[in-house]
Amino acid sequence: MLSGDLAEIIAKTSTANKEAIRKRLSRAISPVRRVRGFFADNQAFFYLEEQYNKDFYFNALLEAFKKAAKRFYAITKAIEYHYGFLNVDHLPCYGFSPINKLLGHKRVNAVLEDLKNLNVISIDRDSYIINPKLLENSIPNYREYKAIETAKDFILVQFLNWARSIGITSFNTGTFYSEFGKFQWAFTSPSYINSLTTLRNGNVAPAFIVADILIGKDASEEDVNFFVEKIKILNAQRNISRFIPILIVDSLTPGALQFLKKNGVVLGFVNKLFGYEYSDLLKALINTITNAGAILKKNPEQYLELISKLNKLVEGKTNNLRGDLFELAVGFYHSRLCQSLDIGLLINLEGIRKEIDVFASYANEIKVAECKGYKNKVTKAEVEEWLGEKIPVIRDWILDKYVYSNKNITFEFWSTGGYEEDALEILKNASEKTKKYQIEFYGPAEIIKKAKEVRSKKFNEILKQYYFGENVF
């Protein structure tokens, strides 16, 4: 517990004064341990050696953050809200620590480093991951997190279109995950609405629209508190531009709703901004990505119908979904013949995590697909990483599973943009020389050929609209 709470307990059973108790605590030796330097009022977090790293240790540490290290608490709550994961580039939005130097405030990179040192979070390539012992009522869910991230990116593009279509922002000024007032926001854009602009040295200074986004579950007062705290710090700054704070949400608890209204936050409910049909389709998108393997195996038409509806509803502005959903397209191809299918599978081999885009189990073979649904050509560095870092871990993980250990393994690389020449050369050499497993790679021509094998008009239409254009089929 915190030293302040511990001192109160000691005071109830001792005649010593506060100063004597403070000195007594400061002289405590093994097996008593303390964590110092992070808590308000110069408090320390006390524990016994035998308690370290146990569930109740982390429960107590989280409670200490809530009481006396609120910047830490905001970040842990944000990662918990996102099912135990949060994108490295997005996380600074969800705290109230600045990304640039601001007097009296610790920068977010220092806060994150502290949390890593306390074994509260870890980092794995593009995501921060919370220690599972800090998740009070759930376990980490990578698929759910990925689905929410995809939906958030989709919504932000629609929000940008909405903001400029009604004229509150200039046409080409909106940016994602950028800075305003020393803090990061999911969306920022200058606004030249007459009543919001100011004059500085004879020039018109714009106001700013700043927005963050929380979707996927009911957001509580604790979940949205980071946004209110950021606004408070902005308002305390001198010479800050005028701004309109918008929190994009799909569901709030009653307490959170009142809390945000009380603090002057503009609420952008997804169903109010874009309509109930859009909101329902977005929920279907999240469900499809979360449960992609089961849906593609049992009801693949559900995926095709969803993409068609999304494309029609938002007038073709679904290009930002291109890469995120390509693994579903590859999964659709495999779903016809495989026995079981997994999409976006996160594996852990002795602490090393790797994501498998498509994992298809056939009668006598395992097929593992790496999927790149972008116009850019795959580079030599990407191929080398796949061959040298990803495949060995995934193969060892497969061989460690008895149910898969006797099956042949094929590693596939699907790229709608094709490959750079040196990358292609490495793939050809690896495919010819590797004997323990097979390596196959597909560019646009091979993918189009495979799509024709599926004999699905809707599937071919989706590939035309998203990846290859109208004249390839």
C-alpha positions in Angstrom: 0.0 0.0 0.0 1.0 3.7 -0.2 3.1 5.0 2.6 0.4 7.5 3.6 -2.1 4.7 4.2 0.5 2.6 6.0 1.3 5.5 8.3 -2.3 5.9 9.2 -2.5 2.2 10.2 0.7 2.5 12.3 -0.6 5.6 14.0 -3.7 3.7 15.2 -1.6 1.2 17.0 1.3 3.3 18.1 1.9 6.4 20.4 4.6 7.7 18.0 4.0 11.0 16.3 3.9 11.4 12.5 7.5 12.4 12.2 8.6 9.3 14.1 6.4 7.1 11.9 7.9 8.7 8.8 11.4 7.9 10.0 10.5 4.4 10.9 9.2 3.8 7.4 12.2 5.3 5.8 14.5 2.9 7.8 12.5 -0.2 6.9 14.7 -3.0 5.6 14.3 -6.4 4.0 11.8 -8.1 3.7 10.1 -4.7 3.3 10.5 -3.1 -0.1 9.3 0.2 -1.6 8.7 1.8 -5.0 9.5 5.5 -4.9 9.6 8.5 -7.2 6.2 8.1 -8.9 3.5 9.1 -6.4 2.0 12.3 -5.3 3.1 14.0 -2.0 6.4 12.1 -2.2 4.7 8.9 -1.1 6.2 5.4 -1.6 4.5 2.1 -2.4 5.4 -0.5 0.2 5.3 -4.3 -0.2 6.9 -7.4 1.1 9.5 -9.3 -0.9 7.2 -12.4 -1.0 4.4 -10.4 -2.5 6.3 -9.0 -5.5 4.8 -9.9 -8.9 1.7 -11.6 -7.4 -1.8 -10.8 -8.5 -2.6 -8.8 -5.4 0.6 -6.9 -5.7 -0.5 -5.5 -9.0 -4.1 -4.9 -7.8 -2.6 -2.8 -5.0 -0.2 -1.0 -7.4 -3.1 -0.2 -9.7 -5.1 1.2 -6.7 -2.0 3.3 -5.8 -1.9 4.7 -9.3 -5.6 5.6 -9.0 -5.0 7.5 -5.8 -1.6 9.1 -6.3 -0.2 8.6 -9.8 -3.1 9.5 -12.1 -1.0 9.8 -15.2 0.0 6.2 -14.8 -3.6 5.2 -14.1 -4.9 6.9 -17.3 -2.5 4.9 -19.5 -3.3 1.6 -17.8 -7.0 2.2 -18.1 -6.6 3.1 -21.8 -4.7 -0.2 -22.5 -7.3 -2.1 -20.5 -10.1 -0.5 -22.5 -8.5 -1.7 -25.7 -8.4 -5.3 -24.6 -4.9 -5.3 -23.2 -3.1 -3.8 -26.3 -2.6 -0.3 -27.7 -0.8 0.9 -30.8 2.5 2.6 -30.0 1.7 5.5 -32.2 -1.8 6.0 -30.8 -1.2 5.5 -27.1 -0.1 9.2 -26.3 -3.6 10.3 -27.2 -5.0 8.4 -24.3 -3.1 9.9 -21.4 -2.7 13.5 -20.2 1.0 13.6 -20.4 2.4 15.9 -23.1 4.4 14.7 -26.1 6.5 17.9 -26.1 8.2 19.8 -23.3 5.6 21.5 -21.0 6.6 23.1 -17.8 5.5 21.2 -14.7 4.4 18.0 -16.7 6.4 14.8 -17.3 6.4 13.9 -20.9 4.6 10.8 -22.1 7.7 8.9 -23.2 9.1 9.2 -19.6 5.8 8.0 -18.2 5.8 5.0 -20.5 9.4 4.2 -19.6 8.5 4.3 -15.9 5.6 1.9 -16.5 7.9 -0.5 -18.3 10.4 -0.4 -15.5 7.6 -1.3 -13.1 6.6 -4.3 -15.2 3.2 -2.8 -15.8 3.5 -2.6 -19.5 5.8 -4.1 -22.2 6.3 -3.2 -25.8 6.2 -5.6 -28.7 7.0 -3.9 -32.1 3.9 -1.8 -32.8 1.9 -2.4 -29.6 2.1 -1.7 -25.9 0.8 -4.7 -23.9 -0.5 -4.5 -20.3 0.7 -7.1 -17.8 -2.3 -9.5 -17.7 -2.3 -9.4 -13.9 -3.6 -5.8 -14.1 -6.7 -6.7 -16.1 -9.4 -6.9 -13.4 -12.2 -8.6 -15.2 -10.8 -9.8 -18.5 -7.9 -11.3 -20.4 -5.9 -9.8 -23.3 -7.8 -10.2 -26.6 -5.6 -9.4 -29.6 -8.4 -10.0 -32.2 -10.8 -7.7 -30.5 -8.1 -5.0 -30.2 -7.2 -5.3 -33.9 -10.9 -5.0 -34.8 -11.3 -1.9 -32.8 -8.1 -0.3 -34.3 -9.4 -1.0 -37.8 -12.8 0.5 -37.0 -11.2 3.5 -35.4 -9.1 4.3 -38.4 -12.2 3.9 -40.6 -14.2 6.3 -38.5 -11.5 8.9 -38.3 -11.5 9.1 -42.1 -15.2 9.5 -42.1 -14.9 12.2 -39.4 -12.4 14.1 -41.6 -14.9 14.0 -44.5 -17.7 15.1 -42.3 -15.8 18.0 -40.7 -14.7 19.4 -44.1 -18.1 18.8 -45.8 -19.9 21.0 -43.3 -17.0 23.6 -43.4 -15.8 23.5 -39.8 -12.3 22.6 -41.1 -10.4 23.5 -44.2 -10.3 20.9 -47.0 -6.8 19.6 -46.7 -5.7 20.4 -43.2 -7.0 17.5 -41.1 -4.3 15.2 -39.7 -4.4 12.0 -37.6 -2.5 11.3 -34.4 -0.8 14.7 -34.4 0.0 17.5 -31.9 -1.9 20.5 -30.6 -1.0 22.3 -27.4 1.9 19.9 -26.7 -0.5 16.9 -26.6 -1.3 14.3 -29.2 -4.9 13.9 -30.5 -6.4 11.3 -32.8 -7.6 14.2 -35.1 -6.6 17.8 -35.4 -7.4 20.5 -37.9 -7.4 24.3 -38.0 -10.8 26.0 -38.2 -11.5 29.4 -39.8 -15.0 29.8 -38.6 -15.4 33.5 -38.1 -16.6 33.5 -34.5 -13.7 31.2 -33.4 -10.7 32.9 -35.1 -8.6 35.6 -33.4 -6.3 38.4 -34.6 -2.7 38.1 -33.7 -0.3 40.8 -34.9 -2.8 41.8 -37.5 -3.2 38.3 -38.9 -6.1 35.9 -38.6 -5.2 33.0 -36.2 -7.4 29.9 -36.6 -9.1 27.9 -33.9 -8.6 24.2 -33.8 -10.8 21.1 -33.9 -9.3 18.4 -31.7 -10.8 14.9 -31.3 -10.1 11.6 -29.7 -12.0 8.3 -30.1 -13.2 5.6 -27.8 -15.4 2.8 -29.4 -16.2 -0.8 -28.9 -17.7 -0.8 -25.4 -19.4 1.4 -22.8 -16.9 4.1 -21.9 -17.0 4.9 -18.1 -16.0 8.1 -16.4 -12.6 6.7 -15.6 -12.2 5.8 -19.3 -12.9 9.3 -20.5 -11.1 11.2 -17.7 -7.9 11.5 -19.8 -9.7 13.7 -22.3 -11.1 16.1 -19.6 -7.6 16.3 -18.0 -6.0 17.2 -21.3 -8.6 20.0 -21.8 -7.9 21.3 -18.3 -4.2 21.5 -19.0 -4.8 23.2 -22.3 -7.0 25.8 -20.7 -4.3 26.6 -18.2 -1.8 27.4 -20.9 -1.1 30.9 -21.9 -1.7 32.0 -25.5 -3.3 28.7 -26.5 -5.4 28.9 -29.6 -9.1 28.5 -29.2 -10.2 24.9 -29.7 -13.3 22.7 -29.9 -12.8 19.4 -28.1 -14.7 16.5 -29.6 -14.8 12.9 -28.2 -16.0 10.4 -30.7 -17.8 7.5 -29.0 -20.4 4.9 -29.7 -21.6 4.2 -26.1 -21.1 5.9 -22.7 -22.2 5.1 -19.2 -24.7 7.7 -17.8 -22.0 8.9 -15.4 -19.5 9.4 -18.2 -22.1 11.3 -20.2 -22.8 13.7 -17.4 -19.1 14.1 -16.6 -18.3 15.0 -20.2 -21.2 17.4 -20.6 -20.2 19.1 -17.3 -16.7 19.7 -18.6 -17.8 21.2 -22.0 -16.9 18.3 -24.2 -18.6 18.0 -27.6 -19.8 14.4 -28.0 -19.6 12.8 -31.4 -21.8 9.7 -31.2 -21.1 7.6 -34.2 -24.7 6.8 -34.9 -25.6 10.5 -34.7 -22.7 11.7 -36.9 -23.1 9.1 -39.7 -26.4 7.4 -39.1 -27.7 4.2 -37.5 -27.1 2.0 -40.6 -23.4 3.1 -40.6 -23.2 2.3 -36.8 -24.7 -1.1 -37.3 -22.4 -1.9 -40.1 -19.4 -0.8 -38.1 -20.4 -3.2 -35.3 -20.7 -5.9 -37.9 -17.2 -5.0 -39.1 -15.8 -5.3 -35.6 -17.5 -8.7 -35.1 -16.3 -10.0 -38.5 -12.6 -9.1 -37.8 -12.8 -10.4 -34.3 -14.3 -13.7 -35.3 -13.0 -13.8 -38.9 -11.7 -17.4 -38.8 -15.1 -18.9 -37.7 -17.2 -16.6 -40.0 -15.1 -17.3 -43.1 -15.2 -21.1 -42.4 -18.9 -21.3 -41.6 -20.5 -18.4 -43.5 -18.0 -16.8 -45.9 -20.8 -14.9 -47.7 -21.3 -12.8 -44.6 -17.8 -11.3 -45.2 -18.6 -10.5 -48.8 -22.0 -8.9 -48.0 -20.4 -6.8 -45.3 -17.7 -5.3 -47.6 -20.3 -4.7 -50.3 -22.6 -2.8 -47.9 -19.8 -0.8 -46.4 -18.5 0.3 -49.8 -22.0 1.4 -50.9 -22.9 3.2 -47.7 -19.8 5.4 -47.6 -19.7 6.0 -51.3 -16.5 4.0 -52.0 -14.4 5.8 -49.3 -13.2 2.5 -47.8 -9.7 2.6 -49.2 -8.2 2.9 -45.7 -9.6 -0.6 -45.1 -7.7 -2.0 -48.0 -4.7 -3.4 -46.1 -6.6 -4.2 -42.9 -9.1 -6.5 -44.7 -6.8 -8.2 -47.2 -6.0 -11.0 -44.7 -9.8 -11.7 -44.7 -9.7 -12.0 -48.5 -6.8 -14.5 -48.3 -8.7 -16.3 -45.5 -11.8 -16.4 -47.8 -9.7 -18.2 -50.4 -8.4 -20.8 -47.9 -11.8 -21.3 -46.2 -13.1 -23.4 -49.1 -10.9 -26.4 -48.5 -9.2 -26.1 -45.1 -10.4 -27.9 -42.0 -10.0 -24.9 -39.6 -9.0 -21.3 -40.1 -7.5 -18.5 -37.9 -7.1 -14.8 -38.9 -4.9 -12.5 -36.9 -3.5 -15.1 -34.6 -1.1 -13.8 -32.0 1.3 -16.6 -30.9 3.8 -16.5 -28.0 6.9 -18.8 -28.1 8.9 -18.4 -24.9 8.1 -14.7 -24.7 8.6 -14.0 -28.4 5.3 -12.8 -30.0 4.5 -13.0 -33.7 1.3 -12.3 -35.5 0.0 -14.8 -38.1 -2.2 -13.1 -40.7 -3.8 -16.4 -41.9 -3.4 -19.8 -40.4 -5.2 -22.5 -42.3 -5.1 -26.2 -41.2 -5.7 -28.7 -43.9 -5.9 -32.5 -43.6 -2.1 -33.0 -44.1 -0.8 -29.5 -44.3 -0.5 -26.2 -42.5 -0.6 -23.0 -44.6 0.6 -19.8 -43.0 0.0 -16.6 -45.1 1.6 -13.2 -44.7 -0.7 -10.6 -46.3 0.2 -7.2 -47.8 -2.8 -5.5 -49.3 -1.2 -2.3 -50.4 -0.1 -0.7 -53.7 3.5 -0.5 -52.5 5.9 -3.2 -53.5 7.3 -5.5 -50.8 10.9 -4.5 -50.0 14.0 -6.6 -49.5 14.0 -5.7 -45.8 10.4 -6.9 -45.4 11.2 -10.3 -47.1 14.4 -10.7 -45.0 12.4 -10.1 -41.8 9.8 -12.6 -42.8 12.3 -15.3 -43.7 14.8 -14.7 -40.9 12.7 -13.6 -37.9 9.0 -14.5 -38.4 9.1 -17.9 -40.1 11.5 -19.6 -37.6 9.4 -18.6 -34.6 6.1 -19.6 -36.2 7.6 -23.0 -37.4 8.9 -23.8 -33.9 5.5 -22.9 -32.5 3.7 -25.2 -34.9 6.1 -28.1 -34.3 5.6 -27.6 -30.5 1.8 -28.3 -31.0 1.2 -32.1 -31.1 -1.9 -31.7 -33.3 0.1 -30.0 -36.0 3.6 -31.5 -35.6 3.2 -34.2 -38.3 1.8 -32.0 -41.0 3.7 -30.4 -43.8 4.1 -26.6 -43.5 3.8 -24.0 -46.3 4.6 -20.4 -45.8 2.9 -18.0 -48.2 3.5 -14.4 -49.0 0.6 -12.5 -50.7 1.3 -9.0 -52.0 -1.2 -7.1 -54.1 1.5 -4.5 -54.9 4.1 -7.1 -56.0 7.8 -7.2 -55.0 10.9 -5.2 -55.6 13.4 -7.0 -57.8 15.9 -7.8 -55.0 13.1 -9.0 -52.7 11.8 -11.2 -55.5 15.3 -12.7 -56.0 15.6 -13.5 -52.3 12.2 -15.2 -52.3 13.0 -17.3 -55.4 16.3 -18.5 -53.8 14.6 -19.3 -50.5 11.8 -21.2 -52.2 14.3 -23.3 -54.2 16.8 -24.1 -51.4 14.5 -24.6 -48.4 13.7 -28.3 -47.8 12.2 -28.4 -44.3 9.1 -26.5 -45.4 7.7 -24.9 -48.5 7.8 -21.2 -49.4 5.4 -19.8 -51.9 4.8 -16.1 -53.0 2.1 -14.4 -55.0 2.1 -11.1 -56.7 -0.9 -9.5 -58.5 -0.9 -12.0 -61.4 -0.9 -15.0 -59.1 -3.5 -13.6 -56.8 -5.8 -12.8 -59.7 -5.4 -16.4 -60.9 -6.2 -17.7 -57.5 -9.3 -15.5 -57.2 -10.6 -16.9 -60.4 -10.3 -20.4 -58.9 -12.8 -19.3 -56.1 -15.5 -18.7 -58.7 -17.2 -16.1 -56.6 -18.5 -13.0 -58.5 -18.7 -10.9 -55.3 -15.2 -11.9 -54.3 -13.8 -10.9 -57.6 -15.7 -7.6 -57.5 -14.2 -6.8 -54.1 -10.7 -7.5 -55.4 -11.4 -5.3 -58.4 -12.6 -2.4 -56.3 -10.0 -2.6 -53.6 -6.8 -3.9 -55.1 -6.5 -4.3 -58.8 -8.9 -2.0 -60.7 -11.6 -2.8 -63.2 -9.7 -4.2 -66.1 -7.9 -7.2 -64.7 -10.7 -9.9 -64.6 
